């Protein structure tokens, strides 16, 4: 009962109206029976209840729907691509993740599913129910919540070769009792997980366009944290309980630190250009030897539209491109999808449109072809991975994974470091001959 009560308090996702500040707190339901804040639970693995909140605003062709997670005064929002409502049936499409919210309004309750759009998808849709409220309100927190803010390390053995993850907790801001947490792996983060103290644990979660996540974080008497994914398969060895320690304590126990993302992946020959030659969605072949890349700084980003961390990276790459393209920066996305041509292509097109990507996105293959299609990569096993190429056509640095906005401190550090690297590479002179053309 205690966990259920905590989850009920945690239901903080919403859909923002298209109008001004008062709509952030709620919206009158007089305009339509569907407009307003809908809060409830999604049921995962038959028994686990994940808080879900949907806010719907507008009308007719301007109807909007968004998931929102986090504190009421600065929530995290993921919008639907399109929304329709016929009086009882609501459909909100999140095309850039190839997922759809399909629900029916009955006796003042909204019930339905959220899941893959394409009928051949292997994953089953997640059922949910919700009722309408009037405002986004922060959940209550039990008294005497312990301070777990800051950086922690989780000793692990992953298929990527890493030996530790970072767990990070941001303290509540202002009067809100909501904390923000995240697990950062070498290939990316879990996305922000928000929650409150229930008297014995923090229960943190999100339900966004990528789907649900739910964890418990329990302080231990020895100063560690016990972290459990409440949605993981309990019978899978990889999903054993996680123990988080402060970095200083981990060093005392001779435990390795998280892998530096610039050291995860290398290239076989640093004196050879990173070769690529793949078509875009229109069939145009784009290659590293093309004149448009001669003497330029190039970011070659490996990813896929199925990958949540690649979505986070896309926003950052677009901002870098807009800021530095006129100074000589090019970006190329080598896209690897999951093998269903129909659903992959539709999602990729929506991905490009959603983030308004102005640089080439090339269809390089399927995920199982990564090593075959980019044979120069060494230990290339993270989604996303980016190669930073200097004006001489050679790889100067690689970066595995991505610290998204869910990792507040890590994301700010990554933005700073990558921006500084791009500025440094752009400041270098253009060689009279570059290896990307001559080799």
DRENBA-999393 format. One record per residue (C-alpha): y negated, z, x. Coordinates in Angstrom, 2 decimals, always signed. Example, Ala and Ser with C-alpha at 12.3 -4.5 7.8 and 13.67 -1.06 7.14 Angstrom:
<marbas>
marba v=+4.50	w=+7.80	u=+12.30
marba v=+1.06	w=+7.14	u=+13.67
</marbas>
This chain:
<marbas>
marba v=+0.00	w=+0.00	u=+0.00
marba v=-2.37	w=+0.78	u=+2.85
marba v=-1.92	w=-2.70	u=+4.34
marba v=-2.40	w=-4.32	u=+0.93
marba v=-5.60	w=-2.36	u=+0.35
marba v=-6.88	w=-3.37	u=+3.76
marba v=-6.11	w=-7.03	u=+3.06
marba v=-7.86	w=-6.82	u=-0.29
marba v=-10.93	w=-5.49	u=+1.46
marba v=-10.66	w=-8.25	u=+4.05
marba v=-11.06	w=-11.14	u=+1.63
marba v=-14.26	w=-12.60	u=+2.99
marba v=-13.97	w=-16.43	u=+3.00
marba v=-16.42	w=-18.39	u=+0.85
marba v=-17.90	w=-21.72	u=-0.07
marba v=-21.60	w=-22.08	u=+0.46
marba v=-23.85	w=-23.67	u=-2.15
marba v=-26.03	w=-26.56	u=-1.18
marba v=-29.20	w=-24.70	u=-1.98
marba v=-31.33	w=-22.08	u=-0.34
marba v=-30.83	w=-18.48	u=+0.84
marba v=-30.15	w=-16.79	u=-2.53
marba v=-27.05	w=-18.99	u=-2.89
marba v=-25.60	w=-17.44	u=+0.25
marba v=-25.05	w=-14.22	u=-1.68
marba v=-23.71	w=-15.79	u=-4.82
marba v=-24.45	w=-18.26	u=-7.56
marba v=-24.67	w=-18.08	u=-11.30
marba v=-21.60	w=-19.37	u=-13.08
marba v=-23.63	w=-20.79	u=-15.96
marba v=-23.71	w=-24.30	u=-14.46
marba v=-19.95	w=-24.82	u=-14.36
marba v=-16.80	w=-22.74	u=-14.78
marba v=-15.78	w=-23.66	u=-11.23
marba v=-19.05	w=-22.91	u=-9.39
marba v=-19.15	w=-19.58	u=-7.57
marba v=-17.24	w=-17.39	u=-5.14
marba v=-13.46	w=-17.25	u=-5.52
marba v=-11.57	w=-14.49	u=-3.70
marba v=-7.87	w=-13.85	u=-3.56
marba v=-4.76	w=-14.17	u=-1.45
marba v=-2.61	w=-16.91	u=+0.00
marba v=+1.10	w=-16.11	u=+0.22
marba v=+2.71	w=-17.01	u=+3.54
marba v=+6.39	w=-16.66	u=+4.45
marba v=+7.01	w=-15.54	u=+0.85
marba v=+5.67	w=-11.99	u=+1.32
marba v=+2.60	w=-11.91	u=+3.57
marba v=-0.74	w=-11.91	u=+1.80
marba v=-3.65	w=-13.51	u=+3.68
marba v=-7.15	w=-13.10	u=+2.25
marba v=-8.71	w=-16.37	u=+1.12
marba v=-12.18	w=-17.01	u=-0.24
marba v=-13.55	w=-20.28	u=-1.54
marba v=-17.09	w=-20.91	u=-2.66
marba v=-17.91	w=-23.92	u=-4.77
marba v=-21.40	w=-25.22	u=-5.40
marba v=-23.24	w=-28.25	u=-6.73
marba v=-22.10	w=-30.50	u=-9.52
marba v=-20.67	w=-33.94	u=-10.21
marba v=-20.53	w=-36.12	u=-7.13
marba v=-22.40	w=-33.41	u=-5.19
marba v=-19.74	w=-30.75	u=-5.73
marba v=-19.02	w=-28.85	u=-2.51
marba v=-16.25	w=-26.51	u=-1.37
marba v=-16.00	w=-24.48	u=+1.84
marba v=-13.82	w=-21.80	u=+3.35
marba v=-15.75	w=-19.03	u=+5.01
marba v=-14.63	w=-16.17	u=+7.22
marba v=-16.46	w=-13.30	u=+8.86
marba v=-19.35	w=-11.00	u=+7.93
marba v=-21.59	w=-11.79	u=+4.97
marba v=-24.77	w=-12.31	u=+6.99
marba v=-23.37	w=-14.94	u=+9.39
marba v=-20.06	w=-16.30	u=+8.12
marba v=-17.94	w=-18.97	u=+9.76
marba v=-17.77	w=-22.02	u=+7.49
marba v=-15.33	w=-24.94	u=+7.26
marba v=-16.35	w=-27.52	u=+4.63
marba v=-14.26	w=-29.87	u=+2.55
marba v=-14.70	w=-33.61	u=+3.06
marba v=-14.77	w=-34.28	u=-0.69
marba v=-14.38	w=-32.31	u=-3.93
marba v=-13.54	w=-33.25	u=-7.51
marba v=-13.21	w=-31.14	u=-10.67
marba v=-12.30	w=-32.48	u=-14.11
marba v=-12.79	w=-29.28	u=-16.09
marba v=-9.49	w=-27.63	u=-15.16
marba v=-8.19	w=-29.40	u=-12.03
marba v=-9.89	w=-28.88	u=-8.64
marba v=-9.11	w=-31.02	u=-5.59
marba v=-10.86	w=-30.35	u=-2.28
marba v=-9.85	w=-32.63	u=+0.58
marba v=-10.14	w=-31.58	u=+4.22
marba v=-9.41	w=-35.06	u=+5.53
marba v=-10.17	w=-34.24	u=+9.18
marba v=-7.12	w=-31.92	u=+9.12
marba v=-5.14	w=-34.06	u=+6.63
marba v=-4.96	w=-31.12	u=+4.23
marba v=-5.85	w=-30.64	u=+0.58
marba v=-6.63	w=-27.72	u=-1.68
marba v=-5.16	w=-28.49	u=-5.11
marba v=-5.77	w=-25.90	u=-7.82
marba v=-5.97	w=-25.40	u=-11.57
marba v=-8.42	w=-23.19	u=-13.44
marba v=-6.59	w=-21.22	u=-16.16
marba v=-8.00	w=-18.26	u=-18.12
marba v=-10.63	w=-17.62	u=-15.49
marba v=-8.18	w=-17.67	u=-12.57
marba v=-7.88	w=-20.31	u=-9.88
marba v=-4.35	w=-20.97	u=-8.64
marba v=-2.85	w=-23.69	u=-6.52
marba v=-1.88	w=-24.67	u=-3.00
marba v=-3.40	w=-25.62	u=+0.33
marba v=-1.46	w=-27.83	u=+2.69
marba v=-0.69	w=-31.26	u=+4.15
marba v=-2.09	w=-34.24	u=+2.28
marba v=+0.67	w=-36.68	u=+3.17
marba v=+3.87	w=-36.33	u=+1.09
marba v=+6.13	w=-36.86	u=+4.14
marba v=+4.69	w=-33.88	u=+6.04
marba v=+7.26	w=-31.30	u=+7.11
marba v=+5.09	w=-28.21	u=+6.47
marba v=+5.14	w=-26.83	u=+2.93
marba v=+1.82	w=-26.13	u=+1.17
marba v=+0.62	w=-22.52	u=+0.98
marba v=+0.22	w=-21.08	u=-2.54
marba v=-2.84	w=-18.99	u=-3.43
marba v=-4.53	w=-17.31	u=-6.38
marba v=-8.16	w=-16.27	u=-6.67
marba v=-10.67	w=-14.86	u=-9.14
marba v=-14.40	w=-15.42	u=-9.25
marba v=-16.92	w=-12.90	u=-7.99
marba v=-20.67	w=-13.00	u=-7.75
marba v=-21.41	w=-12.41	u=-4.08
marba v=-20.06	w=-12.31	u=-0.56
marba v=-19.78	w=-8.62	u=+0.33
marba v=-18.47	w=-7.11	u=+3.55
marba v=-15.23	w=-5.17	u=+3.09
marba v=-15.11	w=-1.40	u=+3.42
marba v=-13.71	w=+0.23	u=+6.53
marba v=-11.85	w=+3.52	u=+6.88
marba v=-13.80	w=+6.23	u=+8.73
marba v=-13.64	w=+6.83	u=+12.48
marba v=-12.82	w=+3.26	u=+13.49
marba v=-12.07	w=+3.20	u=+17.25
marba v=-14.06	w=+0.96	u=+19.57
marba v=-11.77	w=-1.74	u=+20.98
marba v=-14.54	w=-4.14	u=+21.94
marba v=-14.41	w=-6.10	u=+25.15
marba v=-11.74	w=-7.93	u=+27.11
marba v=-8.02	w=-7.11	u=+27.22
marba v=-5.04	w=-8.89	u=+28.81
marba v=-1.64	w=-9.59	u=+27.27
marba v=+1.22	w=-10.04	u=+29.73
marba v=+3.43	w=-12.93	u=+28.61
marba v=+5.69	w=-15.76	u=+29.73
marba v=+4.75	w=-18.96	u=+27.95
marba v=+6.10	w=-22.49	u=+28.02
marba v=+2.83	w=-23.56	u=+29.65
marba v=+3.62	w=-21.51	u=+32.77
marba v=+0.97	w=-18.86	u=+32.24
marba v=+1.65	w=-15.15	u=+32.69
marba v=-1.19	w=-13.61	u=+30.67
marba v=-3.45	w=-14.26	u=+27.70
marba v=-6.84	w=-12.73	u=+26.99
marba v=-7.47	w=-10.69	u=+23.85
marba v=-11.13	w=-10.21	u=+23.05
marba v=-12.83	w=-8.07	u=+20.42
marba v=-16.50	w=-8.22	u=+19.44
marba v=-17.96	w=-5.06	u=+17.91
marba v=-19.47	w=-5.03	u=+14.40
marba v=-23.01	w=-6.39	u=+14.23
marba v=-25.78	w=-4.67	u=+12.28
marba v=-24.51	w=-2.67	u=+9.33
marba v=-21.35	w=-4.73	u=+8.87
marba v=-18.03	w=-2.94	u=+9.64
marba v=-16.32	w=-6.29	u=+10.35
marba v=-15.08	w=-6.92	u=+13.89
marba v=-14.22	w=-10.31	u=+15.36
marba v=-11.17	w=-10.79	u=+17.58
marba v=-9.42	w=-13.71	u=+19.26
marba v=-6.44	w=-14.44	u=+21.49
marba v=-7.24	w=-16.94	u=+24.24
marba v=-4.28	w=-18.84	u=+25.67
marba v=-4.41	w=-21.46	u=+28.41
marba v=-4.27	w=-24.25	u=+25.82
marba v=-6.87	w=-22.74	u=+23.48
marba v=-7.63	w=-19.83	u=+21.20
marba v=-6.38	w=-18.62	u=+17.84
marba v=-9.76	w=-19.13	u=+16.21
marba v=-11.86	w=-16.17	u=+15.15
marba v=-9.95	w=-13.37	u=+13.41
marba v=-12.06	w=-10.97	u=+11.36
marba v=-11.20	w=-7.62	u=+9.83
marba v=-11.78	w=-3.90	u=+9.46
marba v=-10.09	w=-0.61	u=+10.31
marba v=-7.61	w=+0.66	u=+7.70
marba v=-7.11	w=+4.12	u=+9.19
marba v=-4.33	w=+3.21	u=+11.61
marba v=-4.85	w=-0.45	u=+12.56
marba v=-7.30	w=-3.27	u=+12.47
marba v=-6.00	w=-6.02	u=+10.17
marba v=-7.66	w=-9.27	u=+11.23
marba v=-7.28	w=-12.72	u=+9.72
marba v=-8.74	w=-16.03	u=+8.76
marba v=-8.04	w=-18.78	u=+6.26
marba v=-9.86	w=-21.96	u=+7.22
marba v=-9.27	w=-25.70	u=+7.25
marba v=-6.58	w=-25.30	u=+9.92
marba v=-4.74	w=-22.78	u=+7.73
marba v=-4.00	w=-19.03	u=+7.73
marba v=-3.64	w=-16.43	u=+10.47
marba v=-2.99	w=-12.69	u=+10.15
marba v=-2.62	w=-10.02	u=+12.85
marba v=-2.50	w=-6.25	u=+13.13
marba v=-4.09	w=-4.53	u=+16.13
marba v=-3.00	w=-0.91	u=+16.62
marba v=-4.39	w=+1.38	u=+19.37
marba v=-1.65	w=+3.29	u=+21.24
marba v=-1.74	w=+6.77	u=+22.76
marba v=-1.49	w=+5.32	u=+26.30
marba v=-4.70	w=+3.31	u=+25.87
marba v=-3.02	w=-0.04	u=+25.16
marba v=-3.15	w=-2.12	u=+21.99
marba v=-0.09	w=-3.21	u=+20.03
marba v=-0.79	w=-6.66	u=+18.56
marba v=+1.49	w=-8.25	u=+15.98
marba v=+1.30	w=-11.65	u=+14.33
marba v=+2.16	w=-10.85	u=+10.74
marba v=+2.90	w=-14.51	u=+9.99
marba v=+5.27	w=-15.15	u=+12.91
marba v=+8.99	w=-15.65	u=+12.50
marba v=+10.32	w=-12.14	u=+13.19
marba v=+13.59	w=-13.59	u=+14.50
marba v=+11.96	w=-15.74	u=+17.19
marba v=+12.02	w=-14.08	u=+20.66
marba v=+8.66	w=-15.67	u=+21.53
marba v=+7.03	w=-13.68	u=+18.75
marba v=+7.79	w=-10.22	u=+20.08
marba v=+5.13	w=-7.53	u=+19.87
marba v=+2.21	w=-8.10	u=+22.24
marba v=+0.82	w=-5.31	u=+24.43
marba v=-2.81	w=-5.62	u=+25.51
marba v=-4.24	w=-3.71	u=+28.47
marba v=-7.69	w=-3.49	u=+29.94
marba v=-7.91	w=-5.82	u=+32.98
marba v=-8.29	w=-2.91	u=+35.42
marba v=-5.13	w=-1.28	u=+34.07
marba v=-3.24	w=-4.57	u=+34.29
marba v=-4.18	w=-4.87	u=+37.98
marba v=-2.95	w=-1.30	u=+38.63
marba v=+0.42	w=-2.38	u=+37.24
marba v=+0.38	w=-5.53	u=+39.41
marba v=+0.35	w=-7.77	u=+36.35
marba v=-1.11	w=-11.27	u=+36.85
marba v=-4.42	w=-12.24	u=+35.29
marba v=-4.83	w=-15.14	u=+32.83
marba v=-4.67	w=-18.57	u=+34.48
marba v=-7.96	w=-20.16	u=+35.46
marba v=-8.22	w=-23.21	u=+33.13
marba v=-9.50	w=-25.32	u=+36.04
marba v=-6.28	w=-24.64	u=+37.98
marba v=-3.67	w=-25.40	u=+35.30
marba v=-3.64	w=-29.20	u=+35.69
marba v=-4.23	w=-31.40	u=+38.73
marba v=-3.76	w=-35.06	u=+39.67
marba v=-1.10	w=-36.48	u=+41.98
marba v=-3.57	w=-38.26	u=+44.24
marba v=-7.19	w=-37.04	u=+44.21
marba v=-8.19	w=-40.18	u=+46.12
marba v=-7.06	w=-42.51	u=+43.32
marba v=-8.90	w=-43.11	u=+40.04
marba v=-7.52	w=-41.75	u=+36.78
marba v=-6.23	w=-44.92	u=+35.16
marba v=-6.31	w=-45.51	u=+31.43
marba v=-6.18	w=-48.60	u=+29.25
marba v=-5.68	w=-48.10	u=+25.53
marba v=-6.95	w=-49.61	u=+22.26
marba v=-9.41	w=-48.04	u=+19.88
marba v=-8.78	w=-48.05	u=+16.12
marba v=-10.13	w=-51.61	u=+15.92
marba v=-7.71	w=-52.84	u=+18.58
marba v=-10.32	w=-53.17	u=+21.36
marba v=-8.83	w=-52.27	u=+24.75
marba v=-10.94	w=-49.84	u=+26.77
marba v=-10.04	w=-49.27	u=+30.45
marba v=-11.29	w=-47.13	u=+33.29
marba v=-12.12	w=-50.36	u=+35.16
marba v=-14.60	w=-51.52	u=+32.50
marba v=-18.14	w=-52.11	u=+33.76
marba v=-19.59	w=-49.50	u=+31.39
marba v=-17.94	w=-46.75	u=+33.49
marba v=-19.03	w=-48.12	u=+36.88
marba v=-21.08	w=-45.50	u=+38.71
marba v=-21.03	w=-43.14	u=+35.71
marba v=-19.90	w=-39.57	u=+35.27
marba v=-16.97	w=-39.73	u=+32.84
marba v=-15.21	w=-37.02	u=+30.85
marba v=-11.73	w=-38.16	u=+29.88
marba v=-10.62	w=-35.81	u=+27.11
marba v=-6.94	w=-35.70	u=+26.15
marba v=-6.29	w=-34.40	u=+22.63
marba v=-5.26	w=-35.13	u=+19.07
marba v=-6.68	w=-34.77	u=+15.58
marba v=-3.81	w=-32.38	u=+14.67
marba v=-4.97	w=-29.87	u=+17.32
marba v=-7.43	w=-27.14	u=+16.11
marba v=-8.78	w=-26.54	u=+19.62
marba v=-9.45	w=-30.28	u=+19.96
marba v=-11.65	w=-29.99	u=+16.87
marba v=-13.63	w=-27.23	u=+18.58
marba v=-13.92	w=-29.32	u=+21.73
marba v=-15.09	w=-32.40	u=+19.82
marba v=-18.30	w=-30.70	u=+18.67
marba v=-19.09	w=-29.69	u=+22.25
marba v=-18.32	w=-33.11	u=+23.71
marba v=-20.56	w=-34.77	u=+21.14
marba v=-23.42	w=-32.44	u=+22.10
marba v=-22.87	w=-33.15	u=+25.81
marba v=-22.82	w=-36.89	u=+25.18
marba v=-26.04	w=-36.81	u=+23.20
marba v=-27.76	w=-34.71	u=+25.86
marba v=-26.62	w=-36.55	u=+28.98
marba v=-25.59	w=-40.09	u=+27.98
marba v=-28.99	w=-41.53	u=+28.87
marba v=-28.63	w=-39.92	u=+32.32
marba v=-25.26	w=-41.53	u=+33.03
marba v=-22.58	w=-39.57	u=+31.18
marba v=-19.72	w=-41.32	u=+29.38
marba v=-16.98	w=-39.64	u=+27.33
marba v=-13.61	w=-41.15	u=+26.43
marba v=-11.09	w=-39.47	u=+24.13
marba v=-7.44	w=-40.31	u=+24.76
marba v=-5.83	w=-39.47	u=+21.43
marba v=-2.16	w=-38.54	u=+21.06
marba v=-0.88	w=-38.09	u=+17.53
marba v=+2.34	w=-36.74	u=+16.05
marba v=+4.16	w=-39.92	u=+15.15
marba v=+3.40	w=-40.76	u=+11.50
marba v=+1.23	w=-43.92	u=+11.61
marba v=-0.12	w=-43.55	u=+8.05
marba v=-1.14	w=-39.90	u=+8.12
marba v=-2.13	w=-39.98	u=+11.81
marba v=-4.53	w=-42.90	u=+11.38
marba v=-6.16	w=-41.50	u=+8.25
marba v=-6.66	w=-38.08	u=+9.87
marba v=-7.99	w=-39.58	u=+13.10
marba v=-10.53	w=-41.70	u=+11.21
marba v=-11.66	w=-38.62	u=+9.28
marba v=-11.81	w=-36.61	u=+12.52
marba v=-14.13	w=-39.20	u=+14.08
marba v=-16.32	w=-39.32	u=+10.97
marba v=-16.47	w=-35.55	u=+10.50
marba v=-17.76	w=-34.87	u=+14.02
marba v=-19.77	w=-38.12	u=+14.14
marba v=-18.16	w=-39.03	u=+17.46
marba v=-20.25	w=-41.71	u=+19.20
marba v=-17.99	w=-42.34	u=+22.21
marba v=-14.68	w=-44.30	u=+22.39
marba v=-11.60	w=-42.68	u=+20.83
marba v=-8.49	w=-44.50	u=+22.08
marba v=-5.04	w=-44.37	u=+20.51
marba v=-2.98	w=-43.54	u=+23.58
marba v=+0.35	w=-42.72	u=+21.94
marba v=+2.32	w=-39.84	u=+20.48
marba v=+2.46	w=-36.30	u=+21.82
marba v=+5.88	w=-36.77	u=+23.38
marba v=+4.52	w=-39.68	u=+25.45
marba v=+1.84	w=-37.66	u=+27.26
marba v=+3.50	w=-37.65	u=+30.70
marba v=+4.50	w=-41.31	u=+30.35
marba v=+1.03	w=-42.52	u=+29.38
marba v=-0.89	w=-40.37	u=+31.91
marba v=+1.54	w=-40.25	u=+34.86
marba v=-1.15	w=-39.13	u=+37.33
marba v=-1.42	w=-35.73	u=+35.66
marba v=+0.40	w=-32.78	u=+37.24
marba v=+1.35	w=-29.95	u=+34.87
marba v=-0.50	w=-31.76	u=+32.11
marba v=+0.76	w=-29.76	u=+29.12
marba v=-2.23	w=-28.38	u=+27.24
marba v=-4.06	w=-29.65	u=+24.16
marba v=-6.84	w=-30.39	u=+24.91
marba v=-7.21	w=-31.14	u=+28.63
marba v=-10.28	w=-32.80	u=+30.12
marba v=-10.71	w=-34.67	u=+33.40
marba v=-14.21	w=-34.73	u=+34.92
marba v=-14.79	w=-37.88	u=+36.95
marba v=-17.65	w=-38.31	u=+39.40
marba v=-19.81	w=-41.37	u=+39.99
marba v=-17.35	w=-42.53	u=+42.67
marba v=-14.59	w=-42.81	u=+40.06
marba v=-12.52	w=-39.85	u=+41.31
marba v=-11.45	w=-36.73	u=+39.44
marba v=-13.59	w=-33.80	u=+40.53
marba v=-12.24	w=-31.12	u=+38.20
marba v=-9.84	w=-30.63	u=+35.31
marba v=-10.07	w=-28.16	u=+32.46
marba v=-7.06	w=-27.15	u=+30.37
marba v=-7.49	w=-25.87	u=+26.83
marba v=-10.74	w=-24.92	u=+25.18
marba v=-12.46	w=-21.65	u=+24.33
marba v=-13.93	w=-22.33	u=+20.91
marba v=-16.61	w=-20.46	u=+18.95
marba v=-13.92	w=-17.97	u=+17.87
marba v=-14.07	w=-16.65	u=+21.44
marba v=-17.75	w=-15.71	u=+21.51
marba v=-18.04	w=-14.78	u=+25.19
marba v=-15.53	w=-17.32	u=+26.46
marba v=-17.18	w=-20.17	u=+24.56
marba v=-20.62	w=-19.34	u=+25.92
marba v=-19.22	w=-19.18	u=+29.47
marba v=-17.41	w=-22.50	u=+29.07
marba v=-20.51	w=-24.23	u=+27.70
marba v=-22.52	w=-22.92	u=+30.65
marba v=-19.97	w=-23.88	u=+33.31
marba v=-19.20	w=-27.34	u=+31.96
marba v=-22.88	w=-28.16	u=+31.47
marba v=-23.58	w=-27.07	u=+35.04
marba v=-20.70	w=-29.23	u=+36.32
marba v=-21.93	w=-32.30	u=+34.41
marba v=-25.46	w=-31.80	u=+35.74
marba v=-24.11	w=-31.47	u=+39.28
marba v=-22.07	w=-34.66	u=+39.02
marba v=-24.96	w=-36.58	u=+37.46
marba v=-27.20	w=-35.53	u=+40.36
marba v=-24.93	w=-37.25	u=+42.86
marba v=-25.93	w=-40.72	u=+44.05
marba v=-24.11	w=-43.82	u=+42.85
marba v=-21.88	w=-45.23	u=+45.64
marba v=-22.29	w=-48.90	u=+46.51
marba v=-18.63	w=-49.36	u=+45.56
marba v=-16.61	w=-47.09	u=+43.30
marba v=-12.85	w=-46.74	u=+43.26
marba v=-12.65	w=-47.17	u=+39.48
marba v=-13.63	w=-50.82	u=+39.99
marba v=-12.16	w=-51.67	u=+43.40
marba v=-8.69	w=-50.14	u=+43.03
</marbas>
